[in-house]
Amino acid sequence: MIDDFLAESGGHLTEVEAAVRAAVADEILPRYQQLAAHEIVEKSGPHDLVTAADRLAEEHLTASLTRLLPGSVVVGEEAVHADPAVYEALGGDAPVWIVDPVDGTRQFVHGEPGFCTLVALAHHGEVFASWTYAPVLGEWAVAVRGRGATLNGRPLRSGSPAPGAVLKVAMSHPDYTSDAQKRALLGLHTEGIDARACGSAGLEYLAVASGAQDAVAFNWEFAWDHAAGLLLVTEAGGTQSTLTGDLYRITGGNDLPFTAARDAATAQRVLDALRAGV
């Protein structure tokens, strides 16, 4: 089913693009720098926000994507917030659209351009395709398993850092971690690594896939933040690993933090620093 849907001759990739662009045009961009106070709500706290754009764009995508692939379901950030049992569909038999309607909600609320919409298509726990759309930045990235990645229609390659270069690494903010994870992330503050707190996860992954950044290290595992970007990085030639050397699983239970990097040597340097922090 998934192979047929993603066949290059099928035209479905173009239909997904149209669905994503329509949701963004209808529900997100009209609210960019135009949000009213009542359209912004705290979820778990002041750093965990949701807006009317998040909710309405997810509803838009849920309707349009499931029409494109009958029998599929959607696991979206806002749907899971309303009903955590929705997340269990990631391990089910139906194809799953994994949706983060506004990745970088804090930036969106502040009227900054560093946000994106993330969509991934998975089946039986494996991610087969992903779409990353940063409308204000004009960036549209697509990855299809085994067929590579593109940015605005051009092949995307992560490459490798220059020998001896200081690694540029985006990481989860240490304030929002367990004590053990905080110690691991603080291990990145070492010679040869320039670590900073991350912004939109989707855009951080795009920076790794394009070679503009060397790696990321994250301590949370919600699939809507990572599924699209991890496929983008690996299809661009990069790699990923948890602390125990396993691949990240969208169904959860990962050993955190984990990293995605431009190449295996870079990933190893990041993992070594994380382990030293522990």
N, C-alpha and C positions, 0 to 999 in steps of 0.2 A: 504493500500500500504506500509506504513512504517513498520507496524508490520510484514508483510510478508518478507520485505527486511531484517529486523533485527532478524528474527527467527533463533534460535541457530542451527537449522538443515539446514539452507539455504546456509551457506558458504560465505555469503556476507561480514561478518566482516573480514574474511581472505582476501577477494578481496580488501576491502578498505585498509587494512594494506599494501598489496602489492603495491597498487597505491600510497600511501603516501611514502613508502620507495623508490619506483622507482623515484618519482619526486625529492626526496631529493638526492638520489644517482646520478641522471643525471644532476641536475641543481644547487644544493646548495653545496654539499661537494666538487666538483671540484673547486669551487671558494672560499672555506674557506681558509683564510690566503693567497689567491692568487688573490684578486681583483685588477684590474687595475684602475687607477684614473678615466678613462672614464666610468667605470661601476658603479660609485657611483654618485647619483644625489640628490640635495636638493629638497624637495617638498615645504613645507610652510616655512622652515627655516633650520638653521644648525643642529637642534636637530630632524628634521623630514627627514630622509634619505630613499632613495630607491635604490636598487642595481639591477644589471642584474639578480642576483639569485632570488630576489623577483618576478620580472616580469615573468621570464621564468618558475619558479616553479609553479606560479599561472596558467599560460597557460597550463602547463603539467597536473596539477590537474583538471582544468576545463574540459579538454578533457576526461581524464580517469574516473573521478567520474560521469559525466553525461552519459557516456556509461554504467556504472554499474547500474544506476537507470534511465531508459528512462523517459523523461518528467520532470526530475529535472532540476534545474537551480543553478547557482553559484553566491553567493555574496562574492566577494573577495576584500581585501583592495585596491589592485591596480586597479581593474576594477571600483570600486566606485570613486577612485581618478580621473579616466579618465571621468566617467559619473556618477554623484551623484544619478541619477534616478535609477540606478541599485539597490540601497539600498531598494527601495520600494518593491522588490520581497519578503522581509522578511514578509510582511503582505499579500502576495498573496496566491493563491490556490495551486501552485506547490510546491513539496518538494524542500528544499533549502539546498545546501551545503554552509556552512559559512567557508571561508578559509582565514587564515593568513599564507602566505607561509614562511615568516621569522619573527617570533615574537621575538623582541630583535635585530632589525637591527643594532642598534648602537654597540651592543656587537659583532655582526657578522662582521661589518666593521672593528672593532678594532682587529679582530682575536681572540676574546675570546670565550670560549665554551658555555657561558650562553645564548643560543638562542634555539628556537624550532619551529616546524611547527605545526599549530593548524588547525583541521578540526572538524566541528560539522554538524550534520544533523538535520534539523528542518522542521516543517510543521505547518502551521497556527499559527505561533508565539511560538510554543513549541519546545524545544530541546529534541531530543530522543536519540542521541548518540554523543560521542565525542572521538577524538583521539589527543593525545599530544605526539609528537616525538622530543626528544632532542638527535640528532644523536651523537654528540661528547661526551655527558655525558652518552650515552648508556641507555637512559630511554625511555620506550614506555608505555604510560598509556592510558587505554580505559575505558569509562564509557557508560553504556546502561541504559536508564531510567527504574527503577524498578528492575534492575538486578545487581546493584552494580558497583564497580570500581576495576580495577586491575592495577598494575605496574609491568611490565616485567612478566606478567602472574600470579602474586600472588595477593590475595585480598588486597585491600587498605582500611585502616581505619584511620580516622582522630583522633579518641580518644578525650581526654580532657586535658587541661593543669593541672599541679599539683596544688592543692589548695594553694592559696597565691602566686603563681609564677608570676613574671613579664611577661607580655604578649609581645611576639615578633610580631610586626606588620609592614608590608610593605605598604607604602602609595604612592600616586601620589606625584610627586615633587611639592611643593607649588608654585614654580615660574611659573607653567603652569596652573594656575587656575584663576577663578574670585575672587574678593575680598571676597565674602561671603564663597566660597569654601575654600579659603586659611585660613580664620579664623577657619572654621570647622576642617580642617586638622591639624592646629596648636594646636587644642584642644587635639590631641593625645600625645603631649609633656607634659605629666602629670605623676604623681607618679603612678607606677604600670604598665606603658606601655613603652616599648622600641621601638620607631618608627624610621623607616629609609626610605629613598627614594627607590622605587621599581626598579627592573631590568625588565627582560622579564615578562610580565603579566602571560603568560602561565606557566612559571616555578614558579612564586610566588603562583599561585593556586595549583600547584602540591605539593609545600612545605606544604601548609595548609592541603591538602587531605592526605598527608603522616604523618602529625603530627610534621613535622620538624619546622613549623612556626605556630603561633596561629591564625593570621588573616591578611586580606588585606583590604585596604580602597582606593577606586578609585574615581576619579572625572570626568572621561570621560566614554562614554557609547558605543563606537563602538562595534558592536556585534562580530567582528572577534577577538577582544582581550579578550572577556569575556564568550562567549557562551560555548566554550569547557571546560574552567576551572570551571565555576560555576556548570555545571553538574557533573564534576569530584568531586568537593568538596561535593556536596549534596549526591551523590551516595556513597561517602566514609563515610557518616554519619554526615557531617557538615551542615551548614545552611548559609543563606544569607538574607540580608534585606537592603532596602533603608532607608533614614532618617525618612520617614513617615510610616515605617513598612510594605511596599509593597515588593513584589518580583521584582527583576530586570526584565525588559521586553526587549527582543532583538529588538523590533520594535521602541524603544526609548521613550522619554518623562519621564524618570526616575528622581526622586528627588535625587540629588547628594549632597555629596558623598554617596556611598553605601559600604557595607562590605560583605565579606564572611569569615566565621570563623569555627573553629573546632567543636564548639557546640553552643547552644543557649545562654548560660550564657556568653560566650566569646563575641559573637556578641552583646549582650546587653551592655557589658562594653565598647566596641568600639563605639557603637551608642551613649551611654551616653556622652562619651568624645567628639565625633563629635558635638553633640547638645550643649554641654557646650561651645565649641569653637565658635559656631554661636552666 
